[in-house]
């Protein structure tokens, strides 16, 4: 009796956790929406004095006027007023929004970051190099330019794009012309995205082939993926990619769709085959750990403790919820990918990366066996897939019998019913 009741209790607990995770993420998204509505109001409060007020001149364009100037508008009062506008730019991790104050002559007086979906480590590098300060006091008669920050080129371009977009309504009001145009999302698609599709198809073929050279082909595929998606572009998908996909932040455009393509293809393959070929044949960080394991002749040491099953799940859920609340999934990155392939990240990520690389000399793929969010994603997808199949089974079983006019039941054609599938968790 104990053997029968224990799996059932664990199964029910897994179902509870699955539903709770979805509800927690939805609740965090709702609370984040309430929070983000105040960012623009707080910006207005910070730039206005007690005797000033805002007059809306156009959508996303405001004029700062005193109580006396707020009377019937004239060209004289507009010529002596400051302007407030907003702009958006698309960086590596997603969209960022800035608010700016302009003098009556078109000089930039104040810049404030209102929201950001950009990777925090990249934006911190932009701030450290004082890119925002370099744009202050520049005149907007010409398009704004600045030297991109090394190691954060896409973020630098996104910030300048946002300022130029905020400047355009003011340019039109003061000088009668504008420069920038919003780019549609499809224009952000690049050759790396096509490469991701080709590499994934190759990974599927390698995992399904029976060729005697399968191991060598898989090693070659891993090496190519490490060079292209690792050291060249750092296009590994992570918890922030999962959060951005779920929360829909990619809709407004991202500088690189490659991680999203790899993530969507991985989820589709997991749903169909219950396997994740990305980890085995494409993951650059997994390839690095595997190489170090050969150097140190590491032994396989699978971690069976429940802590290494549930802690990564809790960590991923907390990361997704925080990303939904703050509307910035990239701000809560805990993977060592940035340090490993671009030396981008904080000190805690640097220490974590060094520990994982050193441990890889002794234990095979320690990151993959402990904290990797991809295993958690795989477990979640496979578990819910089997759960939905179980819910559909009673309906299929009832279709085995068809009532006659006499009220009796006779069996129809023999419809094979699949045996109970093993739970994923």
C-alpha positions in Angstrom: 0.0 0.0 0.0 2.8 2.4 0.8 4.3 2.0 -2.7 1.0 2.9 -4.3 0.2 5.9 -2.2 3.6 7.5 -2.2 4.0 8.0 -5.9 0.4 9.3 -6.0 1.2 11.9 -3.3 4.4 13.0 -5.1 2.6 13.2 -8.4 -0.1 15.5 -6.8 2.6 17.6 -5.2 4.3 18.1 -8.6 1.0 19.1 -10.1 0.4 21.6 -7.3 3.9 23.1 -7.9 3.3 23.3 -11.7 0.0 25.2 -11.2 1.5 27.3 -8.5 4.4 28.3 -10.7 2.1 29.5 -13.5 -0.1 31.5 -11.0 2.9 33.0 -9.3 4.4 34.2 -12.6 1.0 35.7 -13.7 0.6 37.5 -10.3 4.2 38.9 -10.6 3.3 40.2 -14.0 0.2 41.9 -12.7 2.0 43.5 -9.8 4.8 44.6 -12.2 2.2 46.4 -14.4 1.0 48.4 -11.4 4.5 49.3 -10.6 5.6 50.4 -14.1 2.7 52.8 -14.5 4.4 55.1 -11.9 7.8 55.4 -13.6 6.7 58.2 -16.0 4.9 60.0 -13.2 8.0 59.9 -11.0 10.1 61.3 -13.8 7.7 64.2 -14.2 7.8 64.9 -10.5 11.6 65.0 -10.5 11.9 67.6 -13.3 9.1 69.9 -12.3 9.2 72.6 -9.6 6.3 73.7 -7.6 5.3 76.6 -10.0 5.7 74.5 -13.2 3.3 72.3 -15.0 3.2 70.1 -18.1 1.3 71.0 -21.2 0.8 68.1 -23.7 1.8 69.4 -27.2 1.7 66.0 -29.0 1.7 62.3 -28.1 4.8 61.7 -26.0 5.8 65.4 -26.2 5.2 67.9 -23.4 6.1 71.5 -22.8 7.1 72.8 -19.3 5.4 76.0 -18.5 5.0 78.2 -15.4 1.5 79.1 -14.1 1.7 82.4 -16.0 2.7 80.8 -19.3 0.0 78.2 -19.1 -2.5 80.8 -20.3 -3.3 80.9 -24.0 -0.3 79.7 -25.9 1.7 81.8 -28.3 4.9 81.5 -30.2 6.6 83.7 -27.6 5.8 81.4 -24.7 6.7 78.2 -26.7 10.0 79.7 -27.6 11.0 80.2 -24.0 9.7 76.8 -22.7 11.6 73.6 -22.1 10.5 70.4 -23.7 10.0 66.8 -22.5 9.9 63.8 -24.7 10.4 60.0 -24.6 12.3 57.5 -26.8 13.0 53.8 -27.1 15.9 51.8 -28.3 16.4 48.0 -28.8 19.5 46.5 -27.2 20.8 43.0 -26.9 18.3 41.9 -24.2 15.4 44.0 -25.3 13.9 47.5 -25.3 14.9 50.4 -23.1 13.0 53.7 -22.6 14.4 57.1 -21.7 12.9 60.4 -20.8 14.7 63.6 -21.7 14.4 67.4 -21.0 15.4 69.8 -23.8 16.1 73.6 -23.5 14.3 76.1 -25.7 17.3 76.1 -28.0 17.4 72.3 -28.5 20.1 71.4 -26.0 19.8 68.2 -24.0 19.5 69.1 -20.3 18.4 65.9 -18.6 18.3 62.2 -19.5 16.7 59.5 -17.3 16.3 55.8 -17.9 12.6 54.9 -17.2 12.6 51.2 -18.0 14.9 48.7 -19.4 14.8 45.1 -20.6 18.5 45.2 -21.5 21.0 42.9 -19.9 22.1 44.7 -16.7 25.9 43.9 -17.1 25.9 45.5 -20.6 24.1 48.6 -19.4 26.3 49.0 -16.3 29.3 49.1 -18.7 27.6 51.9 -20.6 27.1 53.9 -17.4 30.7 53.2 -16.3 32.0 54.7 -19.5 29.8 57.8 -19.0 27.9 57.5 -22.3 24.8 59.3 -20.9 26.9 62.2 -19.6 28.6 62.6 -23.0 25.2 63.3 -24.6 24.2 66.1 -22.2 24.3 69.6 -23.5 24.5 68.4 -27.1 22.2 70.2 -29.5 19.7 68.2 -31.5 19.8 70.2 -34.7 22.0 67.3 -36.0 21.6 63.6 -35.3 23.2 62.6 -32.1 26.2 60.3 -32.2 28.7 58.9 -29.7 31.5 56.3 -29.6 30.1 52.9 -28.8 31.3 51.3 -25.5 33.6 48.3 -26.2 31.9 45.1 -25.0 28.5 46.8 -25.0 28.1 48.0 -28.6 24.5 47.0 -29.0 23.5 48.6 -25.7 25.3 51.8 -26.7 23.6 51.9 -30.0 20.2 51.3 -28.3 20.8 54.2 -25.9 21.7 56.6 -28.6 18.7 55.4 -30.7 16.4 56.1 -27.7 17.8 59.6 -27.3 17.5 60.4 -31.0 13.9 59.1 -31.0 13.1 61.3 -28.0 14.7 64.2 -29.8 12.7 63.9 -33.0 9.4 65.4 -31.7 11.3 68.3 -30.3 13.2 68.8 -33.5 10.0 69.0 -35.4 8.5 71.5 -32.9 11.7 73.7 -32.9 13.2 73.3 -36.4 10.5 71.6 -38.5 12.3 68.3 -39.3 13.2 65.0 -37.9 15.7 62.1 -38.5 15.1 58.7 -37.0 12.5 56.2 -38.0 11.3 53.2 -36.0 12.6 49.9 -37.3 10.2 47.0 -37.7 11.0 43.9 -35.6 11.8 41.8 -38.7 14.8 44.0 -39.6 16.6 42.8 -36.5 16.8 39.3 -37.9 20.4 38.4 -38.9 22.5 35.6 -40.4 23.1 34.2 -36.9 19.4 33.4 -36.7 19.6 31.3 -39.9 22.7 29.7 -38.5 20.8 28.7 -35.4 18.2 27.0 -37.5 20.8 25.1 -39.5 22.7 24.0 -36.5 19.6 22.8 -34.7 18.5 20.7 -37.7 22.0 19.2 -37.8 21.8 18.5 -34.0 18.5 16.6 -34.6 20.0 14.6 -37.4 23.1 13.7 -35.3 20.9 12.5 -32.4 18.8 10.3 -34.6 21.4 8.9 -36.9 23.1 5.5 -36.5 26.3 6.5 -38.2 29.5 5.0 -36.9 31.0 8.5 -36.9 28.2 9.9 -34.8 30.5 10.9 -31.9 32.9 12.7 -34.1 30.1 14.6 -35.9 28.6 15.6 -32.6 32.0 16.8 -31.4 32.4 18.9 -34.6 28.9 20.3 -34.1 29.7 21.3 -30.5 32.9 22.9 -31.5 31.2 25.0 -34.3 28.4 26.0 -31.9 30.9 27.1 -29.3 32.8 29.3 -31.7 29.7 30.9 -33.3 27.1 31.0 -30.5 29.6 31.2 -27.7 32.7 33.2 -28.3 31.6 35.1 -31.4 28.0 36.2 -30.4 27.3 34.9 -26.8 23.9 33.7 -28.1 23.2 31.0 -25.5 19.6 31.0 -24.2 19.2 31.4 -20.5 16.6 32.1 -17.8 16.3 35.7 -19.1 15.6 34.4 -22.6 12.8 32.1 -21.1 11.4 35.1 -19.2 11.5 37.4 -22.2 9.8 34.7 -24.3 7.0 34.1 -21.8 6.5 37.8 -21.0 6.5 38.8 -24.7 9.3 41.4 -24.5 10.7 40.1 -27.7 7.7 41.5 -29.6 9.0 45.0 -29.5 12.3 43.8 -30.9 15.7 42.6 -29.6 19.1 43.0 -31.0 19.5 39.2 -31.3 16.8 36.7 -31.9 19.2 33.8 -32.0 18.7 32.7 -28.4 14.9 32.8 -28.8 15.1 30.7 -32.0 17.2 28.1 -30.2 14.8 28.1 -27.2 11.6 27.7 -29.3 13.2 24.9 -31.3 14.3 23.2 -28.1 10.9 23.4 -26.6 9.3 22.1 -29.7 11.6 19.1 -29.9 11.1 18.4 -26.1 7.3 18.4 -26.7 7.6 15.9 -29.5 10.5 13.6 -28.4 10.9 14.3 -24.6 14.6 15.1 -25.3 16.7 18.2 -25.3 19.2 18.1 -28.1 20.5 21.5 -27.3 22.3 20.4 -24.2 23.9 17.4 -25.9 24.9 18.9 -29.3 24.8 22.7 -29.2 25.4 24.2 -25.8 28.7 26.1 -25.8 29.1 26.1 -22.1 28.4 22.4 -21.9 31.1 21.9 -24.6 33.6 23.9 -22.5 32.9 21.8 -19.4 33.2 18.7 -21.5 36.7 19.7 -22.8 37.8 20.5 -19.3 36.5 17.1 -18.1 38.8 15.4 -20.7 41.8 17.4 -19.6 41.3 16.6 -16.0 40.0 13.0 -16.7 36.9 13.8 -14.7 34.5 11.1 -13.6 30.8 11.1 -14.0 29.1 12.0 -10.7 25.4 12.2 -11.2 23.7 14.2 -8.4 20.7 12.3 -7.2 19.9 14.4 -4.1 16.5 16.1 -4.2 18.2 19.4 -3.4 19.8 19.5 -6.8 16.3 18.9 -8.3 14.2 21.4 -6.4 16.6 24.2 -5.8 17.2 25.0 -9.5 13.4 24.9 -10.0 12.9 27.4 -7.2 15.8 29.6 -8.5 14.3 29.7 -12.0 10.8 30.5 -10.7 12.2 33.3 -8.5 14.2 34.7 -11.5 11.2 34.6 -13.8 8.9 36.3 -11.2 11.4 39.0 -10.5 11.9 39.6 -14.2 8.1 39.8 -14.6 7.7 42.2 -11.7 10.5 44.6 -12.7 9.7 44.1 -16.5 13.3 43.2 -17.0 14.1 39.5 -17.2 17.7 40.2 -18.2 18.4 42.0 -14.8 18.3 38.7 -12.9 20.8 36.7 -14.8 22.6 34.0 -12.7 24.2 31.9 -15.5 28.0 32.2 -16.0 27.7 32.5 -19.8 28.5 36.2 -19.9 31.8 35.8 -18.0 32.8 32.6 -19.8 32.4 34.0 -23.3 32.7 37.8 -23.0 33.9 38.7 -19.5 30.6 40.5 -18.9 29.1 40.3 -15.4 29.5 41.1 -11.8 32.0 39.7 -9.3 29.6 37.0 -8.0 29.2 35.6 -11.5 33.0 35.7 -12.0 33.5 33.7 -8.8 30.7 31.2 -9.8 32.2 30.8 -13.3 35.7 30.1 -11.9 34.3 27.5 -9.4 32.4 25.7 -12.2 35.4 25.6 -14.6 37.6 24.3 -11.8 35.1 21.7 -10.8 34.7 20.6 -14.4 38.2 19.2 -14.1 36.9 16.7 -11.5 33.2 16.3 -12.3 31.7 16.1 -15.7 29.4 19.1 -16.5 28.9 20.3 -12.9 26.8 23.2 -14.0 24.5 21.0 -16.1 24.0 18.6 -13.2 23.2 21.3 -10.6 22.0 24.8 -11.5 21.3 24.8 -15.2 17.8 26.2 -15.9 17.5 24.1 -19.1 17.0 20.9 -17.1 14.3 22.6 -15.1 12.6 23.7 -18.3 12.8 20.2 -19.8 11.3 18.7 -16.6 8.4 21.2 -16.6 7.5 20.8 -20.3 7.7 16.9 -20.2 5.8 16.7 -16.9 2.9 18.9 -18.1 2.8 17.1 -21.5 2.3 13.7 -19.7 -0.2 15.3 -17.3 -2.4 16.5 -20.2 -2.1 13.1 -21.8 -3.4 11.5 -18.7 -6.3 13.9 -18.6 -7.2 12.9 -22.1 -7.0 9.2 -21.5 -10.4 8.7 -19.8 -12.1 10.2 -22.8 -10.3 7.9 -25.2 -11.2 4.9 -22.9 -14.9 5.7 -23.0 -14.8 5.7 -26.8 -14.1 1.9 -26.7 -17.8 1.3 -26.0 -20.9 2.5 -27.9 -24.4 2.2 -26.5 -27.0 0.3 -28.5 -30.7 1.2 -28.8 -31.4 -1.5 -26.1 -29.3 0.4 -23.6 -26.6 -2.3 -23.5 -23.0 -1.6 -24.2 -21.0 -3.6 -26.8 -17.4 -3.1 -27.6 -16.6 -1.4 -30.9 -13.4 -1.9 -32.8 -10.4 -2.6 -30.7 -8.8 0.8 -30.1 -5.3 0.5 -28.6 -5.0 2.4 -25.4 -1.4 3.5 -24.5 0.0 2.1 -21.3 0.6 4.4 -18.4 3.6 6.6 -19.2 6.3 7.2 -16.6 6.1 10.7 -15.0 8.8 13.1 -15.9 9.4 14.4 -12.4 
